[in-house]
Amino acid sequence: MSEPAWPAPPEGTCTLSGTLDTEVAILGAGIHGAALAREFTLRGVSCALVDKGEVGGGTSQWSSQLLHGGIRYMLTGDIRQMREGLAERATWARIAPARCRWEAFWMPHRFWAEGLAHRIGIGLYDHWGAERPGWPPALALGPIPRETYRADPRSAKAPFRGATAYADLMTWDQALTRDLAASSEAPRLDFHDPEAFEDTAGELKALRLRDRRDGTLRRLQARRWVFALGPWTDGAMASWFGDTQKRLRLSSGIHLWFEAVPGCERPWAIRRPQGRILFVIPRDGLLQVGTTEREVEDGWVPILETEREELFQALEANLPGLPWRKMPVRSEELGVRPLVAAGGRTTHLSREAILERHPRFQNLTLVLGGKLTTARALMDRLATDLTGLPCAASTTAPLRLWDGQPPSIL
């Protein structure tokens, strides 16, 4: 059975007034909604941030936790999207150094020609992504020496001849989302359930909200509205407005967290069929592995036993030297990726995002699709479009930390 649709709210009360008036109302406090709130604050535009759960409490906390250019895009030929991600990776390293850590990822190869292709492709990836603020000089890139590769327990009995290292940026996704929200002056109406909208003359005017903690009703009035609801967009639009257009296709992926394995020091990224990557990443004292891919219908879905089995089979086929089924699984998680609806399977869809002006409500914009790495850039563009105010500080202003610590810059 699926977990409850929305986790229960914490104890406590919201101190906001019963009526709020703002320039922009943002529904959805995931990575896009929180980034947009920061963008409006940087431009001196008032906004409010609304979520049925907690800030960063939905799909934004179950990503691969990587801010990356997308090494798989090198393999599929989507160079433009890859280079956009690499540029954003450098921006995150500048504005959120407390939530980012550079790593040298190893991509193993099975035969000589594949190794040569990796060296060329990864060389271009690192060349185009040469801007790496705060890069640790001790991390080596390029071909891994044979003795170093053989010393890693994952190489035992594996069908690989060696590996090539490339650079990418690791993060803590929920903490990053919360830092973005903390870097705005938006009042946060978390744990608030939207009940009814007011509209007139083809525009949204106000929203009645019920505080899930104590049942208090609040009214939020705004001149512009942005829905950044991630995988819940289609369901919300149908429920609130009877709008049954299918805008998204949803793809789920799971991660398993094992106990740490001594000697596994560098993250591995292993090529799989259909352009997917199997990650095996030592982090936070554990070993994270994933991911699978399954098309789903909702943002809250359970992990299927077939998904676990697929992941175990992939681990055993690629890294048979470790006793995966005997290793304790400390935790597991499933994240749902919202992909813009299109023909074909989700494995062939791009992670690019679309900003859609709603045909019925001219002051409503929908954020469709997207990913963690490029969320800031997309919301920078949206804020500029809505206000006419570009903001260079978006790429340089350090984030304020959610826990109240002062920001720092590399």
Secondary structure, DSSP 8 states (H G I E B T S, - for coil): ----SS----SS---S-SEEEEEEEEE--SHHHHHHHHHHHHTT--EEEE-SS-TT-SGGGSS--EE---HHHHHHT-HHHHHHHHHHHHHHHHH-GGGEEEEEEEEEESSHHHHHHHHHHHHHHHHHT---TT--TT---EE--HHHHHHSGGGTT-S-SEEEEEEEEEE-HHHHHHHHHHTS---EETTEEEEEEEEETTEEEEEEEEETTT--EEEEEEEEEEE--GGGHHHHHHHHH------EEEEEEEEEEEE--TT--S-EEEE-GGG-EEEEEEETTEEEEE---EEESSSS----HHHHHHHHHHHHHH-TTS-GGGS-EEEEEEEEEEEE--SS-GGGS---EEEEE-SS-TTEEEEEE--TTTHHHHHHHHHHHHHS---GGGGTS----TTS------
